[in-house]
Amino acid sequence: MRLRHWFRPLQPVSGGLRIGLGVSFFVLFFAGWAIATMGGFVPRIFLADPITMMIDGWTLLTRFDFGYDIAITIWRVVGGFLIAAAVAVPLGILMGAYKPVEAFFEPFISFARYLPASAFIPLLILWAGLGEAQKLLVIFIGSVFQIVLMVAVVVGQTRRDLVEAAYTLGARDRGVVWRVLIPMNAPEIAEILRLVLGWAWTYVIVAELIGSSHGIGHMIIDSQALMATGQIIFGIIVIGFIGLISDVLFKTVNRRLFPWRLA
């Protein structure tokens, strides 16, 4: 009966149960991985076993300064994402609030958001070289158009009764934007940024695969040439682990800032 209670649609679970279920998945995943590789079902040349992966990861950290590569990649993700957010959030709010602005920008942004950021890498190398600017621009292009449209949609769906009430109370157009539209939709905008931050990690790895001398993506492509699958898997796991930490931090900050919407 208790199990049936847990599987009711939209039935919340306790924090301890949520953590336990999440940890159990990783335990089962690594157990299946170990059985498949160490049991001889999958050749280790194609997929390193967990122990080899950990040994290779420790070697990367202690002998090949992989910690610096991790720091460089984090800097690129954060830098490119913050630039994209600084441009996209205000523009998205303007598009959601003012229909002429939306009519002007929406066709181009809808077109541009379907363009893969990786396709711009050859041009960005020509325009910005192989330095940090090129990596930041890849993340910017991959993130900015998605954020703009998602923010515009959220702001544009603000309840009309709240807007009308603000006008009734004497608010002006600018006051409606600052006192109604932005506060009302701030939690959803924060969630949009959290989701797009995850996408930014895919763009930075693609950017680092070409013309980079540092970073997690650079390590992965070098390991591929050596057929060092343990190092490749370790790099992928590091990316996921950092992403998980950033996601948890984002959720925690959002709950503190907007407890009435994200409880």
C-alpha positions in Angstrom: 0.0 0.0 0.0 2.8 2.4 0.8 4.5 1.7 -2.5 1.3 2.5 -4.3 1.0 5.7 -2.3 4.5 6.8 -3.6 3.5 6.2 -7.2 0.4 8.4 -7.2 0.7 11.1 -9.9 2.4 14.3 -8.6 2.8 12.8 -5.1 5.8 14.5 -3.4 8.5 12.4 -1.7 10.5 13.3 1.4 14.0 14.7 1.0 15.6 11.6 2.5 13.8 9.3 0.1 14.7 11.5 -2.9 18.4 11.3 -1.9 18.2 7.6 -1.4 16.6 6.9 -4.7 19.1 9.1 -6.5 22.1 7.4 -4.9 20.6 4.0 -5.6 20.5 4.7 -9.3 24.2 5.5 -9.3 25.0 2.4 -7.3 23.1 0.2 -9.8 24.7 2.0 -12.7 28.3 1.5 -11.5 27.5 -2.1 -10.6 26.2 -2.8 -14.1 29.2 -1.1 -15.6 31.6 -3.1 -13.4 29.9 -6.4 -14.3 29.9 -5.6 -18.0 33.6 -4.7 -18.1 35.3 -6.7 -15.4 33.1 -9.7 -16.3 34.5 -9.7 -19.8 31.2 -8.9 -21.5 32.7 -5.7 -23.0 36.3 -5.5 -24.2 38.2 -3.0 -22.0 39.8 -1.4 -25.0 36.3 -0.1 -25.9 35.1 0.6 -22.3 37.4 0.8 -19.3 36.2 -0.7 -16.1 35.5 1.6 -13.1 38.8 0.8 -11.3 40.9 1.6 -14.4 38.9 4.8 -14.8 39.6 5.9 -11.3 43.3 5.1 -11.6 43.5 7.0 -14.9 41.7 9.9 -13.3 44.1 10.1 -10.4 47.0 10.0 -12.8 45.5 12.9 -14.7 45.0 15.0 -11.6 48.4 14.3 -10.0 50.7 14.0 -13.1 49.1 15.9 -15.9 47.6 19.0 -14.1 44.0 18.1 -15.0 42.8 20.3 -12.2 43.9 23.3 -14.4 42.0 22.0 -17.3 38.9 21.7 -15.2 39.3 25.3 -13.9 39.8 26.6 -17.5 36.6 24.8 -18.7 34.6 26.1 -15.7 35.8 29.6 -16.4 34.8 29.4 -20.1 31.3 28.0 -19.3 30.6 30.7 -16.6 32.1 33.5 -18.7 30.2 32.7 -21.9 27.0 31.9 -20.0 27.0 35.2 -18.0 27.6 37.2 -21.2 24.7 35.4 -22.9 22.4 35.9 -19.9 23.3 39.6 -19.6 22.2 40.1 -23.2 19.3 37.7 -23.4 17.4 38.3 -20.2 16.8 42.1 -20.7 15.9 41.5 -24.4 13.6 38.6 -23.5 11.8 40.8 -21.0 11.4 43.6 -23.5 10.1 41.1 -26.1 7.6 39.7 -23.7 6.4 43.1 -22.5 6.2 45.0 -25.7 4.7 43.3 -28.8 6.4 45.6 -31.3 9.8 44.6 -29.9 8.7 41.0 -30.1 7.6 41.4 -33.7 10.9 43.0 -34.7 13.2 40.4 -33.1 11.3 37.2 -32.9 11.6 36.1 -36.6 15.4 36.4 -36.5 15.8 34.8 -33.1 13.5 31.9 -34.0 15.7 31.4 -37.1 19.0 31.8 -35.2 18.2 29.4 -32.4 18.1 26.5 -34.8 21.6 27.1 -36.0 24.0 24.7 -34.2 26.7 26.6 -32.3 29.3 24.1 -33.5 28.7 25.1 -37.1 30.1 28.6 -36.2 33.4 27.3 -34.9 35.3 27.6 -38.2 34.1 31.1 -38.7 34.8 32.0 -35.1 38.4 30.7 -35.4 38.8 33.0 -38.4 37.3 36.0 -36.6 38.6 35.5 -33.1 41.5 33.1 -33.4 42.1 30.1 -31.1 42.0 32.0 -27.9 39.5 32.4 -25.1 37.3 34.7 -27.1 36.4 32.0 -29.6 35.4 29.6 -26.8 33.3 32.2 -25.1 31.6 33.1 -28.4 30.6 29.5 -29.0 28.9 29.3 -25.6 27.3 32.7 -26.2 25.8 31.7 -29.6 24.6 28.4 -28.2 22.9 30.0 -25.2 21.7 33.5 -26.0 18.9 32.8 -28.5 17.4 30.0 -26.4 17.3 32.3 -23.3 15.8 35.2 -25.2 12.8 33.2 -26.5 12.2 31.3 -23.3 12.2 34.5 -21.2 10.0 36.2 -23.8 7.4 33.4 -23.7 7.3 33.4 -19.9 7.0 37.2 -19.6 4.4 37.3 -22.3 2.2 34.9 -20.4 1.9 37.0 -17.3 -1.6 37.1 -15.9 -3.5 40.0 -17.4 -5.5 40.6 -14.3 -2.3 41.5 -12.4 -1.3 44.0 -15.1 -4.8 45.6 -15.1 -4.7 45.8 -11.4 -1.4 47.7 -11.5 -2.8 50.2 -14.0 -5.9 50.6 -11.8 -3.7 51.4 -8.9 -2.0 54.2 -10.9 1.1 52.4 -12.3 2.6 53.6 -15.5 4.0 51.4 -18.3 7.5 51.3 -17.0 6.2 50.6 -13.5 4.2 47.7 -14.7 7.4 46.1 -16.1 9.5 46.7 -13.0 6.8 46.1 -10.4 4.7 43.3 -12.0 6.3 41.6 -15.0 9.8 41.2 -13.6 9.0 40.2 -10.0 6.2 37.9 -11.1 8.4 36.0 -13.6 11.7 36.1 -11.8 11.4 32.5 -10.5 10.7 31.1 -14.0 13.5 33.2 -15.5 15.9 31.8 -12.9 14.8 28.2 -13.8 15.4 29.0 -17.5 18.9 30.1 -16.7 19.5 26.9 -14.7 18.3 24.7 -17.6 20.4 26.6 -20.3 23.5 26.4 -18.1 23.4 22.7 -18.6 23.3 23.2 -22.4 26.3 25.6 -22.1 28.5 22.6 -21.0 27.8 20.8 -24.3 28.9 23.8 -26.3 32.2 24.4 -24.4 33.3 20.8 -24.8 32.6 21.0 -28.6 34.6 24.3 -28.7 37.5 22.7 -26.8 37.7 19.7 -29.2 39.1 22.0 -31.9 42.1 24.3 -31.6 42.5 24.1 -27.8 45.5 23.5 -25.7 43.7 23.3 -22.3 40.4 22.2 -21.0 38.4 19.0 -20.4 37.5 18.7 -24.1 41.2 19.0 -25.1 42.0 16.2 -22.7 39.2 14.0 -24.1 40.4 14.4 -27.7 44.0 13.7 -26.7 42.9 10.6 -24.9 40.9 9.4 -27.9 44.0 9.5 -30.0 45.7 7.2 -27.3 42.6 5.0 -27.0 42.7 5.8 -23.3 39.0 5.2 -22.6 39.5 5.4 -18.9 40.6 9.0 -19.2 37.8 9.8 -21.5 35.2 8.4 -19.2 36.8 10.2 -16.2 36.6 13.5 -18.1 32.9 12.9 -18.9 32.1 12.0 -15.3 33.9 15.2 -14.1 31.7 17.2 -16.4 28.6 15.5 -15.1 29.7 15.9 -11.5 30.4 19.7 -11.9 27.1 20.1 -13.7 25.3 18.3 -10.8 26.9 20.6 -8.3 26.0 23.7 -10.2 22.4 22.5 -10.7 22.0 21.8 -6.9 23.5 25.3 -6.1 21.2 26.9 -8.7 18.1 25.2 -7.1 19.2 26.1 -3.6 19.7 29.8 -4.5 16.4 29.9 -6.4 14.6 28.4 -3.4 16.1 31.0 -1.1 15.3 33.9 -3.4 11.8 32.7 -4.4 10.5 30.5 -1.6 6.9 31.2 -2.5 7.3 29.7 -6.1 9.9 27.0 -5.8 9.1 25.3 -2.5 
